Amino acid sequence: MLTWNGENYYTTAEIAEILHVTPGTVRRKMASGELKAITLGKMLYVLESELGKALEWKDANSNIDMYQRILEHAASVKQLPSGECIFYNDDGEPLMQAKIATASGVAQSIGDDVDAE
């Protein structure tokens, strides 16, 4: 970590270690603009505040991977009257209970909550 002008900066390798990803993944995020970096000398550095954004996409990707693995192993799905679904494996054991929603449905729900206040 480098501290400059009162700000903490991390190298690509340090960010990769913190996020438990490869340095290549960090460089791809930098190249795509998802993770802002600056060059000091010949090294790329990421401002500490950008690290929070990186943690957000890491968490989102982890959640997507988890749901994908569950869905791949689900043999059947039962929808409850509440709208929630229970995903079962081949042995009939529940894997997960979730409420499936569309993006527009979530946006509407959020709007309803804001209007109620």
VOVEXKE-782145 format. One record per residue: residue number from 1; x, y, z of N, C-alpha, C, CB in turn; residue in one letter. Coordinates in steps of 0.05 Angstrom, whole numbers, always signed. Atoms other than C-alpha are relative to their C-alpha. Glycine has a CB too. Example, Ala and Ser with C-alpha at 12.3 -4.5 7.8 and 13.67 -1.06 7.14 Angstrom:
2
> seq; n_east; n_north; n_up; ca_east; ca_north; ca_up; c_east; c_north; c_up; cb_east; cb_north; cb_up; type
> 1; +18; -24; +0; +246; -90; +156; +18; +24; +0; -20; +1; +25; A $
> 2; -16; -24; -1; +273; -21; +143; -15; +22; +14; +9; +9; -29; S $
END
This chain:
117
> seq; n_east; n_north; n_up; ca_east; ca_north; ca_up; c_east; c_north; c_up; cb_east; cb_north; cb_up; type
> 1; +17; -24; +0; +0; +0; +0; +18; +25; +0; -19; +0; +25; M $
> 2; -14; -26; +2; +23; +70; -16; -19; +22; +10; +9; +6; -30; L $
> 3; +15; -23; -10; +0; +132; +21; +11; +25; -13; +0; +2; +31; T $
> 4; -9; -24; +14; +3; +196; -20; -22; +21; +3; +6; -6; -30; W $
> 5; +19; -22; -5; -31; +263; -4; -23; -9; +18; -11; +9; -27; N $
> 6; +20; +8; -20; -68; +230; +54; -19; -22; -10; -16; +23; +8; G $
> 7; +17; +21; +11; -99; +177; +9; +16; -26; -2; -10; +8; -29; E $
> 8; -13; +26; +2; -83; +102; +9; -5; -12; -28; -11; -20; +22; N $
> 9; +2; +12; +26; -69; +68; -57; +11; -29; +2; +17; +16; -21; Y $
> 10; -8; +28; +0; -63; -7; -70; +9; -9; -28; -24; -18; +10; Y $
> 11; -10; +11; +26; -25; -45; -124; -20; -21; -10; +28; -13; +4; T $
> 12; +17; +21; +12; -59; -94; -171; +2; -26; +16; +8; -5; -29; T $
> 13; -3; +25; -16; -30; -152; -131; -14; +2; +27; +30; -6; +3; A $
> 14; +13; -3; -26; -55; -124; -65; -31; -2; -3; +8; +27; +13; E $
> 15; +29; +1; +5; -125; -114; -93; -9; -29; -5; -9; +18; -24; I $
> 16; +7; +28; +6; -125; -185; -121; +0; -17; +25; +21; -11; -20; A $
> 17; -2; +16; -24; -104; -213; -54; -24; +6; +19; +26; +6; +15; E $
> 18; +22; -8; -17; -158; -174; -16; -26; -12; -11; -3; +31; +1; I $
> 19; +24; +10; +12; -212; -196; -65; -1; -30; -6; -6; +15; -26; L $
> 20; -3; +28; +6; -187; -267; -73; -6; -6; -29; -19; -17; +18; H $
> 21; +2; +4; +29; -183; -261; -148; +29; +2; -11; -18; +21; -14; V $
> 22; -27; -1; +12; -124; -263; -197; +6; +29; -7; +2; -18; -25; T $
> 23; -7; -27; +9; -85; -200; -215; -11; +6; -28; +31; +3; +0; P $
> 24; +12; -3; +26; -110; -212; -286; -29; +10; +1; +1; -26; -16; G $
> 25; +28; -9; -3; -182; -204; -263; +0; +30; +8; -14; -17; +22; T $
> 26; -2; -28; -8; -163; -138; -229; +7; +17; -24; +21; +4; +23; V $
> 27; -8; -16; +24; -128; -114; -293; -23; +2; -20; +24; -13; -13; R $
> 28; +23; -1; +19; -190; -132; -335; -21; +20; +10; -13; -28; -2; R $
> 29; +19; -19; -11; -234; -92; -287; +10; +28; -4; -5; -6; +30; K $
> 30; -12; -26; +5; -186; -34; -294; -4; +8; -30; +30; +0; +8; M $
> 31; +2; -6; +29; -186; -39; -370; -28; +6; -9; +11; -24; -16; A $
> 32; +28; -5; +7; -262; -41; -373; -11; +25; +13; -17; -24; +9; S $
> 33; +9; -24; -14; -267; +20; -328; -16; -5; +25; -17; +16; -19; G $
> 34; +15; +7; -25; -303; -18; -272; +16; +7; +25; -8; -29; -1; E $
> 35; -18; -6; -23; -243; -5; -227; +19; +21; -9; +14; -26; +10; L $
> 36; -18; -22; +9; -208; +62; -234; +27; -2; +13; -13; +28; +8; K $
> 37; -28; +2; -9; -133; +63; -228; +16; +23; -10; +13; -27; -9; A $
> 38; -18; -21; +9; -77; +113; -234; +28; -13; -3; +1; +24; +19; I $
> 39; -27; +10; +4; -6; +103; -258; +19; +19; +15; +7; -2; -30; T $
> 40; -21; -15; -13; +50; +126; -213; +26; -14; -7; -4; +2; +32; L $
> 41; -23; +14; +11; +116; +112; -246; -9; -20; -20; +17; -13; +23; G $
> 42; +8; +22; +17; +107; +45; -279; -21; -18; +13; +24; -16; -9; K $
> 43; +19; +16; -15; +58; +18; -228; -28; +11; -1; +9; -3; +30; M $
> 44; +28; -7; -2; -18; +17; -228; -9; -1; +29; -18; -18; -18; L $
> 45; +10; -1; -28; -51; +37; -163; -30; +6; +0; +15; +21; +16; Y $
> 46; +29; -4; -3; -124; +36; -140; -4; +15; +26; -15; -27; -1; V $
> 47; +7; -16; -24; -150; +88; -91; -17; -17; +19; -15; +26; -8; L $
> 48; +14; +16; -20; -177; +59; -27; -31; +1; -3; +8; +9; +28; E $
> 49; +29; -3; +4; -247; +86; -41; -10; -18; -23; -7; +29; -5; S $
> 50; +8; +18; +22; -248; +45; -106; -2; -29; +10; +20; +3; -23; E $
> 51; +1; +27; -10; -236; -17; -65; -28; -8; +9; +20; -3; +24; L $
> 52; +28; +5; -8; -307; -11; -37; -17; -8; -24; -12; +24; +14; G $
> 53; +14; +7; +25; -334; -13; -108; +7; -28; -9; +5; +21; -22; K $
> 54; -9; +26; +9; -292; -73; -124; -12; -22; +18; +31; -2; +1; A $
> 55; +12; +19; -17; -319; -109; -63; -29; -5; -7; +3; +9; +30; L $
> 56; +28; +2; +8; -390; -95; -87; -3; -19; -24; -12; +27; -7; E $
> 57; +3; +18; +23; -379; -129; -155; +10; -28; +7; +16; +11; -24; W $
> 58; -8; +27; -9; -342; -186; -121; -23; -14; +14; +25; +2; +18; K $
> 59; +23; +11; -15; -401; -197; -74; -23; -8; -20; -11; +19; +21; D $
> 60; +22; +6; +19; -451; -193; -132; +7; -25; -16; -4; +24; -19; A $
> 61; -8; +23; +15; -411; -243; -173; -2; -25; +16; +28; +4; -11; N $
> 62; +2; +23; -17; -407; -290; -114; -28; -9; +4; +13; +6; +28; S $
> 63; +28; +7; -3; -482; -288; -104; -11; -12; -26; -17; +25; +6; N $
> 64; +9; +12; +25; -495; -301; -178; +11; -28; -3; +10; +18; -24; I $
> 65; -12; +27; +2; -447; -360; -177; -14; -20; +19; +30; +1; +7; D $
> 66; +14; +18; -19; -481; -389; -115; -27; -8; -11; -3; +14; +27; M $
> 67; +27; +6; +11; -551; -384; -146; +2; -18; -25; -15; +25; -6; Y $
> 68; -3; +16; +24; -526; -413; -211; +6; -29; +8; +23; +11; -18; Q $
> 69; -6; +28; -9; -496; -474; -175; -25; -13; +12; +22; +1; +21; R $
> 70; +24; +11; -12; -561; -484; -136; -20; -8; -23; -14; +20; +19; I $
> 71; +19; +6; +22; -603; -480; -200; +9; -24; -17; -4; +24; -17; L $
> 72; -11; +22; +16; -557; -529; -236; -6; -27; +14; +30; +3; -4; E $
> 73; +4; +24; -15; -569; -580; -180; -30; -4; +8; +17; +0; +25; H $
> 74; +28; +2; -7; -644; -568; -173; -14; -19; -19; -14; +28; +0; A $
> 75; +15; +20; +17; -686; -627; -197; -29; +9; -3; +1; -27; +13; A $
> 76; +28; -9; +2; -753; -594; -182; -3; +26; +16; -19; -21; +11; S $
> 77; +6; -25; -13; -784; -529; -160; -29; +0; +7; +7; +25; -19; V $
> 78; +28; -2; -9; -848; -518; -120; -5; +29; +7; -6; -18; +25; K $
> 79; +7; -27; -6; -881; -450; -119; -21; +1; +22; -10; +15; -25; Q $
> 80; +18; -3; -23; -915; -430; -54; -21; +21; -6; +16; +7; +26; L $
> 81; +21; -20; +4; -979; -388; -50; +11; +29; +4; -23; -4; +20; P $
> 82; -12; -27; -5; -935; -330; -24; +16; +10; -24; +18; -1; +24; S $
> 83; -16; -8; +23; -899; -329; -91; +29; -10; +2; +0; +29; -4; G $
> 84; -27; +11; -4; -836; -359; -62; +3; -27; -13; +8; -1; +30; E $
> 85; -5; +26; +13; -804; -420; -95; +19; -15; +18; +11; +3; -28; C $
> 86; -19; +17; -13; -770; -479; -62; +13; -18; -21; -14; -17; +23; I $
> 87; -16; +16; +19; -715; -513; -102; +9; -26; +14; +24; +15; -12; F $
> 88; -7; +26; -12; -705; -588; -88; +21; -14; -16; -25; -17; +3; Y $
> 89; -19; +17; +15; -648; -635; -106; -14; -27; -8; +25; -6; +17; N $
> 90; +11; +26; +9; -657; -706; -135; -11; -16; +23; +22; -15; -14; D $
> 91; +9; +15; -23; -667; -734; -65; -24; +12; +14; +23; -3; +20; D $
> 92; +23; -13; -12; -724; -687; -50; +6; +19; +23; -19; -20; +10; G $
> 93; -9; -18; -21; -683; -645; -1; +0; +28; -10; +28; -8; +11; E $
> 94; +0; -28; +9; -694; -570; -4; +28; +12; -2; -17; +17; +18; P $
> 95; -26; -14; +4; -634; -531; -32; -2; +29; +8; +9; -3; -29; L $
> 96; +3; -28; -4; -661; -461; -27; -29; +9; -2; +18; +16; -20; M $
> 97; +26; -13; +3; -723; -419; -17; +5; +28; -8; -17; -2; +27; Q $
> 98; -5; -27; +11; -727; -355; -57; -26; +11; -12; +23; +0; -20; A $
> 99; +22; -13; +15; -776; -305; -85; +12; +10; -26; -13; +23; +17; K $
> 100; -10; -8; +26; -765; -296; -159; -14; +26; -7; -5; -22; -21; I $
> 101; +11; -26; +7; -775; -224; -182; +13; +10; -25; +3; +20; +23; A $
> 102; -11; -14; +23; -765; -185; -245; +11; +27; +9; -21; +4; -23; T $
> 103; -12; -26; -7; -724; -121; -245; -22; +21; +1; +21; +8; -21; A $
> 104; +22; -20; -1; -787; -81; -261; -17; -4; +24; -17; -2; -26; S $
> 105; +16; +5; -24; -824; -115; -204; +14; +11; +25; -5; -29; +3; G $
> 106; -16; -11; -23; -768; -97; -155; -1; +30; +0; +29; -10; -2; V $
> 107; +1; -29; +2; -767; -26; -181; -27; +11; +10; +6; +10; -28; A $
> 108; +27; -7; -8; -843; -22; -171; -3; -2; +30; -21; -17; -14; Q $
> 109; +2; +4; -29; -837; -50; -101; +15; +22; +15; +12; -28; +8; S $
> 110; -16; -21; -13; -783; +0; -82; -16; +26; -2; +28; +3; -14; I $
> 111; +16; -24; +4; -827; +56; -111; -23; +1; +19; -9; +2; -28; G $
> 112; +23; +1; -19; -886; +32; -69; +9; +6; +28; -13; -28; -2; D $
> 113; -10; -5; -27; -843; +33; -6; +6; +29; +4; +26; -17; +5; D $
> 114; -6; -29; -2; -820; +104; -20; -26; +16; +2; +17; +9; -25; V $
> 115; +25; -15; -1; -891; +127; -34; -14; -3; +27; -18; -10; -22; D $
> 116; +14; +5; -25; -915; +97; +32; +12; +17; +22; +3; -30; +8; A $
> 117; -13; -16; -22; -866; +139; +73; -10; +28; -2; +30; +0; -2; E $
END
